[in-house]
Amino acid sequence: MAEFWAEFLDGYDAGGDDDRAHATGEGTALAFNRMEKSPTIELPIHLDINVPDREAELQRLLGLGARLVETKSHSIGDLSETWTVMRDPEGNGFCIQSPPNVERRQVGNVTFSCAEPVPLGRFWAGALGWPDEPTDEGFLQQLREAGMDEREFDAFYVTRETESSRPRFLFQRREKSRPASYPIHLDFRSDDREADIERLSGLGASVVETKSTPSGFTWTVMRDPEGNPFCFG
């Protein structure tokens, strides 16, 4: 798995062993741990990968062992978007898309399927100290003119560290499965784990358990307000 993702993303290398491996490079580090996972089709969290040429990338990924699910397009008025849903060699879903001015393969979005995108998104913005990403009023007006119900404007939320940084955290209102063991979760580093536990609990997260390795590394498993697990270490 680490070798697949390292080959997929530009500037990444794979390392580790059969039980714990990683793909690291210029962007978000990806870690792969051998453990039981629930079979699931609709992942609560998935990655959107930005690529320069979606059609060419589709063919390259099939050669690396990925599988095609479907290509989707969505249009509202003059606005349109096309993306391809795929699965990696173990069946985890991800999407490839080609936004303007993309020059390399990189993690574009960490996408959450959730019941309430705005509250969950604001939890994560507060947890990470990231700002709201304001929606351009001109874009909203285009949606109105295309006939979109304004009640759908809270069906998504976006936050990221800076205006140009990646990945963004994208929250979309969508049905999701609730697996017993989540195939994908987020890990964060903390300078003061106990203080962060208290701070995040105040924002609406809950503590599951704290674990330690024989070497003395300690981390805490938590869940966000919609039950998605993440770790602080």
N, C-alpha and C positions, 0 to 999 in steps of 0.2 A: 504493500500500500504506500509506504513512504517513497519507494522508488517510482511508482506511478505518478504521485503528486509532484515529486521533484522534477521529473521529466516534463510534466504538464506546465509548471510555472517557470517563468524566466528567472534565471539567477539563483535557483534553488539546488541544494545538494541533499542527498539522503544519508542517514547514519543510524547507528544503534544496533540492536540485535533482534532476535526472533520475538522477544517478549515486549520490548520497548524500542520504538524507532521514531525518527523524526525527519521532517523535511524543512530545512531552514534556508533563508536567503534574504533578499532585500525587503521583504514584506513580513506579514504575520507568520510566525512559526507554527507549524502543524505537528502535532504529536500523535503517535499511534501506539496504543496499548493493547496487548492481547487479553481479551476478556469476553465473557458472554454478552451478547447483545440481543435485544428483541427484534424479531423480523417486523419491519414496518415499511409502508410505502410512502406515506406523507410524513416527512420529517418535520418536527416542530422548529428546527433550526437547519438552514442549509446555506451553502456558499454560492454566491453569484460571481463568476469569473469574467472579467473584462478581457477581451481578446481583440487584436487588430482586424481579423477577418474570420467571422463566425463560420462561414461555409468551409473554408480551408481548415479551420481548427476542428470542426466536426470530423472530417475525414482523418486528420492526424490522431485524434483521440480514439477513434474506432481502432486504429492500428495499434494503439497502446493498451487496448483491452477494455476501454469504456463501452457502454451500451447506450444506444439512442432510445429515448422515450417518445418525445414528440417535439416539434417546433411550433411555437405559438406566436400569433400576432394579435395586437390590440390597437384599435384605432378609435379616436374620439375627435371628430371634426378633422382638422388638418394634422393632428398629432398622431403619430404611429410609432409602434415599438415591436420588435421581433426578437425572440430569444429561443434557445433550444434547451430542453430539459434532457439531462443525461444521468447515467449512473456509473459510478466508478467500479472497479473490478469486484468489490464486495457488495455492490448494490446500493450504496449511499447516493442519494440524489444531489445533483448540483445543476446549475444553469450556466450557459455561456451566452454572452451578449457582446455587441460591438458598439458602445457609445462613441460619440465623436471624439477624435483626437487621442485615441488609445494607441500607444506605440508598443506595448509589451503585455504579456499575459500576467495578470495580477488579480489578487482577491479584491473585487470591487465592493461587494456588500456581504455582510453577515445578515441574513434575512430571517426574521422571526415570523412565523404564522401564529396569530394571536387573536383573542377575542376583542380586546380593547387596545388598539395600536397606540393611541395618544397617551393614556396613563402608563402603559408598559414602557413606551419609548421615553417618557419623562423620568421614569424610575432609572433607566439605564443612563440617560444623560446626567442625572444627578449623581449616580453611582460613580461615573467616570469623570465628572467635572467637565463634560462636553456641553456646548450650547445647543439650543434649538437651531435647526436649519430652516430659516424662514422660507416660505413658499412664495415665489414671485407672484405678485398680484396680477400681472399680465397673463401668466400661465393659468391662474384661477379663472380669469375672465374668459380665456379661450375655452375652458371646461364648461363654464356657464353657457356660452354661446353655442356649444356643441350639444347642449341639452342635459348635461349631468346634473342630477339632483344634488343640491348643496349639502345635504345630509351625508353624502358620500365623501365629503372633503376630510372627514375625520377617520376614513378607512385606511389611512397610511400616516406614517410619521418617520422622519429621518433625523439622525444626529451623527456628527463626526467631529473629530478633534479640532480640525481647522477646515477652512473652506475648500482646500485642495487635497486634503489627506485622504488616504484609503487605509483600511476599509471604512465605509459608512456602516452604520447600523440602520437597517431598514425594517420597519414593522408594518405588516400587512394584515388586514382583517381577513381571516381565512380559517376554515375548519382544519383541525390538526389531530393527528393520532396522539395518544398518551401512552407511549411504550413503558414497560416496566423498567427497562434500562435504556437510557437515551443514547443513541449511537454517536451523537455529537454534543459536546458541551464546551464552554469557554473556561480557560484558566487565566488568572490574573496574578501578577506579582504585587506584593504589598510591603511597604517599609514598616508597617505596624499592623499586623494581622488582627490583634485584639481590638484595636481602635476602629479598624475598618469593619469588623463584625458588628460592633455596636452602631456604627454610623449606618451601615446598610440595613440592619434590623430596623432602625428608625425610619428608613425610607420605605419599608414594606417587605424586605426579604426575610426569609426564615432560615434557621440553622438546622442542618440535617445531622452532621457529625464532624468531629475533628479526628484526623488520622496522622500517624507518624511512621516514618520508615526506620529500620534499624540504625541507619546512619544519623538519625536525628532531624531529618527534614519533616516539618509539620505543615499541614494544610487543612483548611476547613471547607467542607462541602456545604453549599447553601442553595436555596431556591429563590428565584425572583417571584414577584407577586402572581404570576400565572403558572408557577410550578416548574419553570425551566431550571435545571441544575447548573451550577457553576462553582468554581473553586477559587479560594484565595490562599496563597502560600507565600 
